[in-house]
């Protein structure tokens, strides 16, 4: 699947925001923290129009569910 925006992937932007917050709390490595910081920065800049790939979403969910 191509890169989609947050609003295209989630019914509500708050769902992505909550997932990002959960990942921030669960991050256990420097790589995880850097990855999440990059996503957070993009989300703050572009909001619901932030593009996220399947691989990025998979990593974000992995980190959030550790």
C-alpha positions as semicolon CSV with decimal commas, in nm:
position;residue;x (nm);y (nm);z (nm)
1;X;0,000;0,000;0,000
2;X;0,133;0,348;-0,076
3;X;0,200;0,611;0,186
4;X;-0,126;0,744;0,323
5;X;-0,196;1,040;0,546
6;X;-0,293;1,002;0,909
7;X;-0,651;1,101;0,828
8;X;-0,666;0,836;0,553
9;X;-0,542;0,563;0,789
10;X;-0,738;0,649;1,103
11;X;-1,105;0,734;1,155
12;X;-1,002;1,006;1,401
13;X;-0,673;1,194;1,423
14;X;-0,686;1,143;1,801
15;X;-0,635;0,768;1,745
16;X;-0,298;0,835;1,583
17;X;-0,209;1,087;1,851
18;X;-0,288;0,830;2,121
19;X;-0,080;0,563;1,943
20;X;0,210;0,806;1,916
21;X;0,179;0,889;2,287
22;X;0,173;0,521;2,383
23;X;0,484;0,463;2,173
24;X;0,662;0,754;2,343
25;X;0,592;0,597;2,682
26;X;0,702;0,249;2,567
27;X;1,015;0,337;2,371
28;X;1,305;0,132;2,502
29;X;1,593;0,212;2,266
30;X;1,754;0,526;2,128
31;X;1,639;0,419;1,780
32;X;1,277;0,394;1,900
33;X;1,299;0,737;2,062
34;X;1,452;0,894;1,751
35;X;1,194;0,729;1,525
36;X;0,906;0,853;1,740
37;X;1,056;1,203;1,768
38;X;1,073;1,223;1,387
39;X;0,710;1,113;1,356
40;X;0,604;1,358;1,629
41;X;0,787;1,642;1,453
42;X;0,618;1,563;1,121
43;X;0,280;1,531;1,294
44;X;0,323;1,869;1,465
45;X;0,413;2,026;1,131
46;X;0,158;1,861;0,902
47;X;-0,112;1,740;1,140
48;X;-0,371;1,507;0,984
49;X;-0,193;1,541;0,649
50;X;0,124;1,370;0,775
51;X;0,217;1,082;0,548
52;X;0,294;0,749;0,713
53;X;0,400;0,432;0,535
54;X;0,291;0,080;0,617
55;X;0,639;0,008;0,756
56;X;0,633;0,321;0,976
57;X;0,290;0,231;1,111
58;X;0,405;-0,124;1,181
59;X;0,709;0,003;1,375
60;X;0,498;0,254;1,566
61;X;0,251;-0,017;1,669
62;X;0,540;-0,249;1,766
63;X;0,691;0,016;1,992
64;X;0,354;0,113;2,144
65;X;0,272;-0,249;2,227
66;X;0,605;-0,348;2,388
